[in-house]
Amino acid sequence: MTKGGISRHLKTCPERQATIAEADKKRGRNKTLYHLQVQDAWGGDYWLHLEMNGDATLRDLDGYLRAIWLECCGHLSAFEIGPIVYTQLFDDGMGWREERSMNVRVDKLFTPGMSIPYEYDFGTTSELVIKVVSERKGKPTTSHPIALMARNNFDPPPCVICGKPATYVCAECLWDDPSQAIFCDEHADEHEHDDMLLAIVNSPRVGMCAYEGPAEPPY
């Protein structure tokens, strides 16, 4: 399915509805839960569908995105919601844009239909767009602040030499000629820039900075 198709499917998926019904049997108060669609800002190949607890924070979401897609060298990151930038290091609001801490609950910020730009690493920047698809009242389906409902299926690109599934990208060649930068194990071993090879994984940050994955859900 496409990312749009899976968004529609999740509303009526029998297995998901059964999971929600089972979760709603738990004791405790209902919570506001948000359906988020996250994707690379510059293409549609990489996407996530998440469900996030309203009492979780932007810092929780930042940590999840780092773990599944982005973290390489502890770079700074930021969400932009309206005129306010939410980041780890923030000033007193006297700069050209107001900055605040990520330690804020998302139910104070999110409304269905909004799109939120997000950046990781202000040098070699990965840019994402987070869309708040919908909200519902109920019990969370897991004990974690964020649940992964769906993600893109990843098919490695072909090696530029032999056509086999590629496993490495050369960060040096990527700048000069992206069409000649992707190699399978065999041809990566023979490549002249062996110290510039980075693993290809299911992430929009492949080939950037020192990112090598593993691009797996953190829980």
C-alpha positions as a printed NumPy array, in Angstrom:
array([[  0.   ,   0.   ,   0.   ],
       [  0.991,   3.621,  -0.438],
       [  1.362,   5.833,   2.623],
       [ -2.024,   7.374,   1.803],
       [ -3.6  ,   3.967,   1.292],
       [ -2.309,   2.624,   4.587],
       [ -3.649,   5.731,   6.341],
       [ -7.14 ,   4.901,   5.105],
       [ -6.701,   1.189,   5.809],
       [ -5.705,   1.773,   9.438],
       [ -9.11 ,   3.321,  10.125],
       [-10.901,   0.04 ,   9.389],
       [ -8.212,  -2.667,   9.637],
       [ -9.846,  -5.653,  11.459],
       [ -6.646,  -6.591,  13.274],
       [ -6.099,  -3.036,  14.462],
       [ -9.717,  -2.712,  15.563],
       [ -9.335,  -5.933,  17.56 ],
       [ -6.157,  -4.586,  19.172],
       [ -7.932,  -1.339,  20.116],
       [-10.912,  -3.249,  21.535],
       [ -8.596,  -5.392,  23.671],
       [ -6.71 ,  -2.316,  24.917],
       [ -9.988,  -0.585,  25.836],
       [-10.774,  -3.407,  28.28 ],
       [ -7.924,  -2.22 ,  30.503],
       [ -8.649,  -0.266,  33.651],
       [ -7.926,   3.446,  33.827],
       [ -8.947,   6.618,  32.085],
       [ -9.147,   7.062,  28.356],
       [ -6.451,   9.169,  26.746],
       [ -6.258,  11.332,  23.66 ],
       [ -4.242,   9.408,  21.049],
       [ -2.871,  10.948,  17.861],
       [ -2.33 ,   9.26 ,  14.507],
       [  0.856,  10.74 ,  13.008],
       [  2.183,  10.311,   9.492],
       [  5.911,  11.059,   9.274],
       [  7.813,  11.294,   6.008],
       [ 10.959,  12.623,   4.409],
       [ 10.295,  16.235,   3.424],
       [ 11.872,  15.773,  -0.016],
       [ 10.37 ,  12.478,  -1.158],
       [  7.731,   9.878,  -0.441],
       [  9.894,   6.752,  -0.273],
       [ 10.287,   6.743,   3.517],
       [  7.288,   7.055,   5.82 ],
       [  5.977,   6.028,   9.232],
       [  2.489,   5.835,  10.726],
       [  2.629,   6.26 ,  14.496],
       [  0.096,   6.477,  17.3  ],
       [  1.217,   8.788,  20.091],
       [ -0.199,   9.339,  23.572],
       [ -1.372,  12.881,  24.167],
       [  0.397,  13.008,  27.532],
       [  3.756,  12.193,  25.911],
       [  6.095,  15.04 ,  24.942],
       [  7.824,  16.351,  21.859],
       [ 11.02 ,  15.019,  23.429],
       [  9.511,  11.52 ,  23.344],
       [  8.765,  11.939,  19.645],
       [ 12.234,  13.359,  18.994],
       [ 13.797,  10.34 ,  20.707],
       [ 11.711,   7.915,  18.668],
       [ 12.586,   9.569,  15.355],
       [ 16.255,   9.575,  16.263],
       [ 16.16 ,   5.882,  17.163],
       [ 14.294,   4.617,  14.105],
       [ 15.642,   6.968,  11.412],
       [ 18.211,   9.611,  12.326],
       [ 20.675,   9.324,  15.201],
       [ 24.326,   9.324,  14.2  ],
       [ 26.381,  11.849,  16.158],
       [ 24.132,  13.444,  18.788],
       [ 23.179,  16.437,  16.646],
       [ 20.602,  19.036,  17.657],
       [ 17.042,  18.852,  16.352],
       [ 13.897,  20.972,  16.315],
       [ 10.137,  20.986,  15.671],
       [  8.552,  24.101,  14.167],
       [  4.939,  24.687,  15.207],
       [  3.586,  28.031,  14.074],
       [  5.966,  30.814,  15.093],
       [  7.635,  28.685,  17.785],
       [ 10.617,  26.351,  17.451],
       [ 10.859,  23.57 ,  20.035],
       [ 14.441,  22.409,  20.517],
       [ 16.804,  20.942,  23.126],
       [ 18.762,  24.177,  23.564],
       [ 16.566,  27.241,  23.579],
       [ 17.152,  30.958,  24.11 ],
       [ 15.08 ,  33.524,  25.987],
       [ 12.884,  34.307,  22.993],
       [ 14.794,  37.468,  22.077],
       [ 16.182,  36.077,  18.81 ],
       [ 14.621,  36.159,  15.328],
       [ 12.331,  33.281,  16.263],
       [ 11.023,  32.191,  19.635],
       [ 12.44 ,  28.927,  20.955],
       [ 11.08 ,  26.662,  23.675],
       [ 11.913,  23.335,  25.283],
       [ 10.706,  20.013,  23.851],
       [  9.43 ,  19.056,  27.302],
       [  5.851,  19.911,  26.404],
       [  2.896,  17.515,  26.119],
       [  1.672,  17.04 ,  22.587],
       [ -1.998,  17.345,  23.573],
       [ -1.197,  21.01 ,  24.268],
       [ -0.027,  21.421,  20.664],
       [ -1.497,  18.887,  18.237],
       [ -4.703,  19.262,  16.254],
       [ -5.786,  17.049,  13.333],
       [ -4.736,  18.394,   9.958],
       [ -1.639,  20.254,  11.098],
       [  1.752,  19.654,   9.457],
       [  4.897,  20.063,  11.538],
       [  8.357,  20.558,  10.005],
       [ 11.168,  18.773,  11.872],
       [ 14.935,  19.009,  11.423],
       [ 17.754,  16.809,  12.689],
       [ 21.337,  18.123,  12.402],
       [ 21.644,  21.772,  11.442],
       [ 24.699,  21.06 ,   9.256],
       [ 23.934,  18.008,   7.137],
       [ 20.224,  18.367,   7.768],
       [ 17.566,  15.665,   7.59 ],
       [ 14.156,  17.297,   7.138],
       [ 10.887,  15.541,   7.95 ],
       [  7.226,  16.527,   7.874],
       [  4.899,  15.219,  10.597],
       [  1.203,  15.294,   9.761],
       [ -1.389,  14.927,  12.519],
       [ -3.857,  12.717,  10.654],
       [ -6.487,  12.269,  13.359],
       [ -7.123,  11.797,  17.071],
       [ -9.178,   9.338,  19.076],
       [-10.131,   8.736,  22.698],
       [ -9.27 ,   5.375,  24.192],
       [ -6.646,   3.245,  25.885],
       [ -3.136,   3.046,  24.403],
       [ -2.39 ,  -0.241,  22.648],
       [  1.078,  -0.474,  24.272],
       [  2.784,   0.696,  27.452],
       [  5.077,   2.963,  25.432],
       [  4.375,   6.592,  24.522],
       [  4.491,   5.823,  20.786],
       [  3.316,   2.78 ,  18.817],
       [  4.493,   1.985,  15.29 ],
       [  1.42 ,   1.092,  13.212],
       [  3.016,   0.898,   9.749],
       [  6.094,   1.894,   7.776],
       [  7.3  ,   1.803,   4.178],
       [  8.487,  -1.481,   2.726],
       [ 12.186,  -1.147,   1.905],
       [ 13.732,  -2.633,  -1.227],
       [ 17.483,  -1.917,  -1.495],
       [ 18.477,  -0.129,  -4.711],
       [ 20.567,  -2.044,  -7.277],
       [ 24.352,  -2.011,  -7.249],
       [ 25.57 ,   0.353,  -9.989],
       [ 28.024,  -2.264, -11.256],
       [ 26.186,  -5.604, -11.195],
       [ 22.552,  -4.82 , -10.348],
       [ 22.424,  -6.96 ,  -7.192],
       [ 20.771,  -5.451,  -4.071],
       [ 23.084,  -2.739,  -2.783],
       [ 24.308,  -2.692,   0.806],
       [ 26.586,   0.358,   0.882],
       [ 26.644,   3.934,  -0.361],
       [ 29.857,   5.907,  -0.832],
       [ 29.522,   9.299,   0.853],
       [ 32.35 ,  10.667,  -1.336],
       [ 30.806,   9.584,  -4.639],
       [ 27.366,  10.697,  -3.474],
       [ 28.493,  14.326,  -3.7  ],
       [ 30.102,  13.924,  -7.148],
       [ 27.661,  11.569,  -8.913],
       [ 24.835,   9.93 ,  -6.899],
       [ 24.103,   7.523,  -9.754],
       [ 27.528,   5.917,  -9.257],
       [ 27.588,   5.745,  -5.452],
       [ 25.738,   2.528,  -4.534],
       [ 27.364,  -0.913,  -4.258],
       [ 26.721,  -4.506,  -3.207],
       [ 29.048,  -6.241,  -0.715],
       [ 31.361,  -7.546,  -3.436],
       [ 31.863,  -4.262,  -5.245],
       [ 32.007,  -2.242,  -2.018],
       [ 35.091,  -4.313,  -1.097],
       [ 36.702,  -3.215,  -4.363],
       [ 35.718,   0.467,  -4.135],
       [ 38.51 ,   3.044,  -3.927],
       [ 36.849,   5.071,  -1.143],
       [ 36.559,   2.199,   1.321],
       [ 36.743,   4.586,   4.299],
       [ 33.703,   6.523,   3.058],
       [ 31.24 ,   3.618,   2.776],
       [ 28.022,   3.777,   4.806],
       [ 25.432,   1.02 ,   5.235],
       [ 22.164,   1.242,   3.303],
       [ 19.185,   0.813,   5.638],
       [ 15.511,   1.809,   5.738],
       [ 16.026,   5.481,   6.573],
       [ 15.953,   8.833,   4.748],
       [ 19.304,   9.669,   6.38 ],
       [ 21.249,   7.046,   4.421],
       [ 24.489,   8.525,   3.08 ],
       [ 24.404,  11.571,   5.348],
       [ 27.015,  12.412,   7.989],
       [ 28.006,   9.099,   9.672],
       [ 24.574,   7.451,   9.696],
       [ 24.545,   3.649,   9.444],
       [ 21.301,   2.653,  11.119],
       [ 20.165,   0.204,  12.29 ],
       [ 16.832,   1.928,  11.44 ],
       [ 14.825,  -0.351,  13.707],
       [ 11.962,   0.624,  16.058],
       [ 13.343,   1.418,  19.538],
       [ 10.726,  -0.83 ,  21.208]])
